[in-house]
Amino acid sequence: MAATYRIVVRGEIDDRFAFLFNGMRMERVEGTTVLTGTVVDQAQLHGYIDRLAELGLDLIRIEQLGELVGLAGLRPKERGKSDR
C-alpha cells in the first residue's frame, strides 16, 4: 500500500539526481538531504535505499509519515453508507 515517507541522508544530493527518486521533494538541510514523497510499495522503498548507497550517501533515517488510503480501502460506513 502506498505511503508517504521522509528519507534523510548525510550529504547533499545535487538536483541532477532528482529523477532517480520519481518526483520526491528534495530539501537540503545543514549537510543533509531530506527526501519526502509517496512510495508505492516496499520494492520501491528498497530501490531508493539502493540508489542512495550507489551514490555513496549514508542513510540517517527513514520515517513513514502516513498511509495513503483510497476510497476503495474504506469500510462502507466510512464511505457514507449505513450499516444495515
C-alpha positions in Angstrom: 0.0 0.0 0.0 1.3 3.5 -0.8 2.5 5.7 2.0 4.3 9.0 2.4 7.9 8.7 3.6 10.7 11.0 4.7 14.2 9.8 4.0 17.2 11.6 5.4 20.7 11.1 4.2 24.1 12.6 5.1 25.3 14.7 2.2 23.6 17.0 -0.3 22.1 15.4 -3.4 22.5 17.5 -6.5 19.3 18.4 -8.4 20.6 16.4 -11.4 19.9 13.2 -9.5 16.3 14.1 -8.6 15.0 11.9 -11.4 16.3 8.9 -9.6 13.7 9.4 -6.9 10.5 9.7 -9.0 9.4 13.2 -8.0 10.1 13.1 -4.3 10.6 16.6 -2.9 14.3 17.2 -2.1 15.4 19.6 0.5 18.9 20.3 1.6 19.3 21.0 5.3 22.6 21.6 7.1 24.7 19.0 5.2 21.8 16.5 4.7 19.2 15.9 2.1 15.6 15.2 3.1 13.5 13.3 0.5 9.8 13.4 1.1 7.1 11.8 -1.0 4.9 8.9 -1.9 6.4 5.4 -2.0 4.0 2.8 -3.7 5.4 -0.3 -2.1 8.4 -1.9 -0.2 10.1 -2.7 -3.5 10.2 0.9 -4.4 11.5 1.9 -1.0 14.3 -0.6 -1.2 15.1 0.7 -4.7 15.6 4.2 -3.2 17.8 2.8 -0.5 19.9 1.0 -3.1 20.2 4.2 -5.2 21.4 6.2 -2.1 24.0 3.6 -1.4 25.2 3.7 -5.1 25.6 7.5 -4.7 27.8 6.9 -1.6 25.3 8.6 0.8 24.9 7.5 4.4 21.3 6.8 5.4 20.4 8.6 8.6 16.6 8.0 9.0 13.5 6.7 7.2 10.1 7.6 8.6 6.7 6.5 7.4 4.6 9.6 7.7 1.2 8.1 6.8 -0.5 5.6 4.6 -2.4 6.8 1.6 -5.9 5.2 1.7 -8.2 5.5 -1.3 -12.0 5.2 -1.1 -11.8 1.5 -2.1 -9.8 0.9 1.1 -12.5 2.3 3.4 -15.2 0.3 5.1 -18.8 1.0 3.9 -19.7 3.2 7.0 -16.6 5.4 6.3 -17.8 5.9 2.7 -21.0 7.4 3.9 -23.1 4.2 3.6 -25.1 3.0 6.6 -24.6 -0.4 8.1 -27.8 -2.5 7.5 
